[in-house]
Amino acid sequence: MKKLPYLLIGIRFILAPVIVLMAYFKGAESRFLILGLMYFGLLTDIFDGIIARKVGVSSEKLRRLDSQTDLIFWLSLGIASYFLNPELIKNEWQGILLIFVMEALCYIVSIWKFGKETCTHAFISKMWGLSLVIAFTYLIGFQQAGWACYLTVVLGFVSHIDVILIVLLLRKWQYDIPSSYHAWKIRNGKERKKTVFFN
């Protein structure tokens, strides 16, 4: 059981190039298989952290590995969406660019302050992850953007602002911080409660 979280992260890492290759070589006929892999990847993302905390192996190394694998996994779905629906992606370029800029800012601020990338697994970021699932379901499965894409951009912007605030408020680098409010409490010496199901 102690190796299972690493296995789940590894599965998600392997799924990323598989998704991109399927979209590139198989095109439209791979849409629903890609969606199936996305939902499977989402389940591995949910349970790797829960299992790690349950069996007592949730560590800085594991959580950082989880965060970077998440980035690769969701980026692969974005690339696949472009291969399958290039015009839709091009029409939403401004929102997509905003998200990339905000993601880069998170890394820049965290590396500048602590010498490490962010690893907050914040609550709003989890909500953004769910909105990504909805957006990619519409993009890949139904060739639509619309409200799902707008929701993802808005939540993505807000979640990245929250992460940047967390980094700025913390006096030392930490992982699994639920929100900037919790970071403010930690800065003021207050303990926070941890849960198996969240962080």
Phi, psi and omega in degrees: 000329183290338178268348184299318178302320178294322178296317180296320177295318179298321178299316180296323178295318180290325180298329185303303179293330178298316180298314180297314182295321178296315180296321183288315186269327184262338177063221187301329182290348181263000187309305188282335173291320176298318177298320178299318178294325178297314180292325176295317177298322178299318179297320178295326180291321180292315189273340180297317180290318180299313181294319180300317179289325182294320183263003174078030179244013178288109184231171177301316181301313182295316184290324177293319177298319178299314182298314182290327176292321176303315180301314180295317182298310182289328176295323179297323178290326175295317178296317179298320179299323179293317179298324184275329184220064185302321183292320178298317180294318179297325180291338182253024189298327182294314178295320180295318178299318179302316180296318179296320178296316180294320178298316179297319179299320178302314180294315182299312182296316182292316180293323177297318184275319188242348183078013179222157176287165178288152180205051189277328186049045184291159183299313181294327177296324176294321177296322177297320177301319178293323178293328175296320177301314179297313182298316181289330175298316178292316183293311185278317185279325187235005179053046180226150176246274173055221188298327181296320178292318180296319178300317180296318180295315181296311179295324178297317179297312181297317182295324179289324174299317179299316180297316179298319178296320177302312181298317182291328183280326182292141177276334176221155183296133176218159177246162179059062176252117188298328184193170176294332176297316178294324177297320177297320178295318178297318179301327181266016172081016181263139179282151175241147180278137177253147178233153178295324187273345180246287174189000000 
